[in-house]
Amino acid sequence: MPPARDAGGTPRGRDPFDGWRPRSLRARQLLAASLGLLAFLALAGFALDRAFVSTAEQNLRHRLKGYALSYANKVEFARDGSLIPPELPVDPRFSQPGSGLYAEVVLPAGHWGSDSTLGPALAETAMLRPLQEVFQGPLAMTQIDGNAGALYRFGLGSIYASRGPDGEIPYSIFISEDSGVLGSQLRTFRAALWVYLGSAGVILLLLQVAILSWSLRPLQRVINELTRVQRGQARGMTERHPRELEPLTESINAFIESERENLERQRNTLADLAHSLKTPLAVLRAQLDVGVHATALREELDTQLKRMNNLVSYQLTRAATSGHALFAAPIPIDSHAEEIVRGLEKVYASKGVVCEFDIDPAARFHGEPGDLQELLGNLLENAFKWARTRVLLTAKPTTTVGNRRAGLLLAVDDDGPGIADEDVARILQRGVRGDERVQGHGIGLAIVQDLVRGYRGELQVSGSTEMGGARFEVILPQGL
């Protein structure tokens, strides 16, 4: 059945730009830079063109006005009010018919034109008010060869103070120039403008390619290092990366190290389990080979099966509690602590031990809930076992650096007999009990030590300055 399509014919649920969007960061950046550069050059070229056109027209206006003022200084009138043309033109082109530069003087009852106006049909003129200035164009005209053309014209209204009977004589001077002069300037400028802008665009694009290659080089180095890690040629990412990539490389290293530790732990667990089961199995094989009585064999079998069951349970517990999730959600401490303490107070009800809490509301454990229960359970159970009347549980967040999440300090104090400094290393060994007369298997503190090591933390055992007994302090580092 074909997929449903929208009104534009695009299959629903699909991005219409998937077909052309480049998957490479380099291609994306080059495409964006090229489009941005093209838009910038187009806008810059348009702005420069408009600015040059405006400047050229202003220059043309000033030049034509200069010609008009020069003619105004040379214009003379006879006593009868007739115009006396200037003997010499202000520019030789005014003497050449159809030269493209034209001068006209408009009177209330007459009109005069320079020799250059002979032949072309210029646009009509009209009288201007005194001191009035106009700049017009392009205006239609017919050139001396009969072809259509255009011109720009500047007009200036003036008054001649006559000594004759008329007193003052108003007149207007018009200076016109063929638009081809301005057009030629514009074509020359535009050709040079786009050549220079195009050259600058090519240079900027090449520079952008170089900058992009230089900027993406750290990413390429990360890719190369990941490839070497995948091929087994390196154990992890190096530490020399830009600041923006450090969280990524640190997370990758943490993930690689976590997976490596998980694999190593699984191998160790299987090896330990196989080694531990060798002895019970060897005992059973020896009993079978000797041919002992069925009753004795059954008793031995029951004993060895219990032993193997304990070994399997212990190894599975060890495998389950030694790992942790790298990016686990934060877990509050107080609810888990209260649940564990309620159970321990029932077990040790005959001793009447009371557990006090000093838990910061901001304290959080970042890991598996089972790991937190193992940590608190083993530490608190050990404290309840040795305490006389009081146990104190402390949980506080540690100070942080930068934007990293806070670490955690867990401490359990008791008012028991305490632990000598020389015995600290011994009681943390697996299977060793502080006092053989006290019931237990001697693996609780070893499990705590394994868990703390798995979280890259630190377990410290010292005397309790507040209660006088032992103090077990767990310090978990700040996270990524």
C-alpha positions, 0 to 999 in steps of 0.5 A, spaced: 500 500 500 503 506 497 504 511 503 499 517 504 501 523 501 499 531 503 496 536 498 503 537 495 505 530 494 510 529 499 509 522 503 507 524 510 512 523 516 518 524 511 522 531 511 521 534 504 528 536 504 531 529 506 533 528 498 537 534 498 540 536 505 547 534 505 549 529 510 556 532 511 558 538 516 563 540 511 558 540 505 553 544 510 558 549 512 560 550 505 553 550 502 551 555 507 557 560 506 556 560 499 549 562 499 551 567 505 557 570 501 553 570 494 547 574 498 552 578 501 556 580 494 549 581 491 547 586 496 553 589 496 554 590 489 547 593 488 548 598 494 555 600 491 551 600 484 546 605 487 551 609 491 555 610 484 549 612 480 547 617 485 554 620 486 554 620 478 548 624 477 550 629 483 557 630 479 553 631 473 548 636 476 554 640 479 558 639 472 552 642 468 550 647 473 557 650 473 556 650 465 550 654 467 553 659 471 559 660 466 554 662 461 550 666 466 556 670 467 557 671 459 550 673 457 549 680 455 543 683 452 542 689 447 539 696 449 533 693 445 533 687 450 535 682 444 540 677 447 548 677 445 551 670 445 557 669 448 563 670 443 567 663 446 563 657 448 565 655 455 567 648 452 569 646 445 563 641 445 558 647 445 561 649 438 560 642 435 553 640 432 551 634 435 556 633 440 552 631 446 553 637 450 548 643 449 546 650 451 540 653 451 537 660 453 530 661 453 527 668 453 520 670 454 519 672 447 525 668 444 530 662 444 537 661 443 541 655 442 549 653 442 552 651 435 551 644 438 544 644 438 544 644 430 541 638 428 538 634 434 531 635 436 532 636 444 526 636 449 522 642 450 524 648 455 520 653 459 521 659 463 524 658 470 523 663 476 528 667 478 534 663 482 530 656 480 534 650 479 531 644 476 535 637 474 531 633 469 533 626 466 533 622 462 529 626 457 527 623 450 531 627 444 532 625 437 540 625 435 543 628 429 543 622 425 535 621 427 536 615 432 532 616 439 536 618 445 536 621 452 539 626 455 540 630 462 538 637 463 540 642 468 536 649 468 537 655 472 532 661 472 536 668 472 534 676 471 539 681 467 539 688 470 538 692 463 539 699 463 534 700 457 527 701 458 525 694 460 529 694 466 530 687 468 530 681 463 528 674 466 531 668 462 533 661 463 539 657 462 539 650 460 545 645 459 543 638 457 548 632 456 547 626 452 545 620 457 550 616 453 556 619 457 553 617 464 551 610 461 558 609 459 561 611 466 556 606 469 557 600 464 565 601 466 564 602 473 559 596 473 564 591 469 569 593 474 565 592 480 563 585 478 570 583 476 572 585 483 566 583 487 567 576 483 574 575 485 573 577 492 568 572 492 572 567 490 578 569 494 573 569 500 570 562 498 577 559 498 579 562 505 572 559 507 574 552 505 581 553 508 578 556 515 572 550 515 578 545 514 582 548 520 575 548 524 573 541 523 580 538 524 579 537 531 572 533 529 576 529 524 582 528 529 576 525 534 573 520 528 581 518 527 581 516 534 575 513 535 577 509 529 583 507 532 579 505 538 575 501 534 580 497 531 584 496 538 590 500 536 588 505 542 585 504 549 581 511 549 581 518 546 586 523 548 586 529 552 588 534 547 581 537 544 578 544 544 574 546 550 567 545 546 569 537 544 572 536 551 565 534 554 564 529 548 571 526 549 570 525 556 564 522 556 566 517 550 572 515 555 568 514 561 563 510 556 569 506 554 572 505 561 565 503 563 564 498 558 572 495 559 570 494 566 564 491 565 567 486 560 573 485 565 568 484 571 564 479 567 570 475 565 573 475 573 566 473 575 566 467 571 573 465 572 572 466 580 566 462 579 569 456 575 575 456 580 570 456 586 566 450 583 572 446 582 573 444 589 566 442 591 566 438 584 572 435 585 570 433 592 564 429 589 568 426 584 572 423 589 567 421 593 564 417 587 570 414 585 572 411 592 565 408 592 562 411 599 556 409 602 549 412 599 548 415 606 555 418 606 554 420 599 548 424 600 550 428 606 556 430 602 552 431 596 548 436 600 554 439 604 557 441 597 550 443 594 549 448 599 556 450 598 556 451 591 549 454 591 552 460 596 558 460 591 553 462 585 549 466 589 555 470 592 558 471 585 551 473 582 551 478 587 558 481 586 556 481 578 550 485 579 552 490 584 559 491 581 557 495 575 553 502 575 549 506 569 554 511 567 549 517 566 544 514 571 538 519 574 539 522 581 536 518 587 535 521 593 538 518 599 533 519 605 528 514 603 532 508 601 536 510 608 529 510 612 527 503 609 534 500 610 534 502 618 527 500 619 529 493 617 535 493 621 532 496 627 528 490 627 533 485 626 537 488 632 531 490 636 535 487 642 541 491 642 536 498 642 541 501 637 538 508 634 540 511 628 540 518 627 540 522 620 544 528 618 542 528 610 542 534 606 536 535 602 540 536 596 544 530 596 543 525 590 546 518 588 547 518 581 547 510 579 543 504 580 538 504 586 541 497 587 548 500 588 545 505 593 542 500 597 548 495 597 552 501 600 547 503 605 545 496 607 552 494 608 555 500 611 549 501 616 549 493 618 556 493 619 555 499 624 549 496 627 553 490 628 558 493 632 555 499 635 553 500 642 547 504 642 548 510 637 549 510 629 549 516 625 548 516 617 551 523 614 550 524 606 552 531 603 554 533 596 561 535 595 563 541 592 563 542 584 568 545 579 565 548 573 558 545 570 559 538 573 554 535 577 556 534 585 559 528 588 557 525 594 559 524 601 556 518 605 559 517 612 556 512 617 559 513 625 558 508 630 559 508 638 562 501 638 569 499 640 572 502 633 578 499 629 585 500 629 589 503 624 593 497 623 587 492 622 583 497 616 587 494 610 585 487 613 578 487 614 577 490 607 579 484 605 574 479 602 572 473 607 575 477 613 571 478 619 573 483 624 572 478 630 571 471 628 566 471 634 561 475 631 556 472 626 557 474 618 561 472 612 566 478 612 564 480 605 560 486 606 565 491 607 569 488 601 562 489 597 562 496 599 569 497 597 568 494 590 562 498 589 566 504 591 571 502 586 566 501 580 564 508 581 571 511 581 570 513 589 574 512 595 573 508 601 576 511 608 576 508 615 578 512 621 575 513 628 569 517 629 571 523 633 563 525 634 561 518 637 568 515 639 567 508 635 569 507 627 567 511 621 566 509 614 566 514 609 565 514 602 567 519 597 564 519 590 567 524 585 563 529 581 560 527 575 561 529 567 
